[in-house]
């Protein structure tokens, strides 16, 4: 009897320990998921597939160039991108209507009003694009790690530039999962057009579509922030034909600095 009692007690202890370890594993997995996709998306994933169909979102692509001089120095390229993307990520955290979607090499992608609509997502994405342009333009001066040494092959001169494209329209967002990773991504013609705007934008310029420009002008903060749209200019866009586009900027003497949050 006493022996069975001891065995039962040991089995009970082992069962409690297994339950404790399972709860701890679940807590760690939940924390990891929240860090990867955000607390809101992680909570929604517990209820099934995450799919958002939005009639009005906006998408931005920023393509950074100038890193080609470090083709033989991959560690330097990685260090520069990590620093720059860290600055952009910090900006996004201060704008509740904007979410970073992903970055692939020198391409940084963000969306406004996704996965939820927000009254300020149009103006916020415009301001974010202007801050990106300022961050890239002043990056070399602000960081000693990339000081220019034109005659030293181990420290080539760095001249970064960026092309930015934005479109507004219907967007489908969904959580993509696999055995090794998960990511919230967006799809649709709005995404494709934003990418085309980025490809066609002149260096250090922000090209936006007529749809985005119309919504931006309708914002009460458009004049308050002294934003400016130059255009329209007709541009032949691959797969789209001729489109009316605008270049987004600020009025003379005004610059959207990194530290300024609208």
FENPELIN-V773951 format. One record per run of one state. SS is the DSSP state (H for helix, E for strand, L for the rest). FROM is the first residue (numbers start at 1). LEN is the number of residues. If there is no record, write none. Layout:
BEGIN
SS,FROM,LEN  SS,FROM,LEN
END
This chain:
BEGIN
L,1,1  H,2,36  L,38,1  H,39,7  L,46,5  E,51,15  L,66,1  H,67,4  L,71,3  H,74,20  L,94,4  E,98,7  L,105,2  E,107,6  L,113,8  H,121,17  L,138,1  H,139,4  L,143,1  H,144,3  L,147,14  E,161,17  L,178,4  E,182,6  L,188,1  H,189,12  L,201,4  E,205,5  H,210,9  L,219,2  H,221,4  L,225,2  E,227,11  L,238,3  E,241,10  L,251,12
END
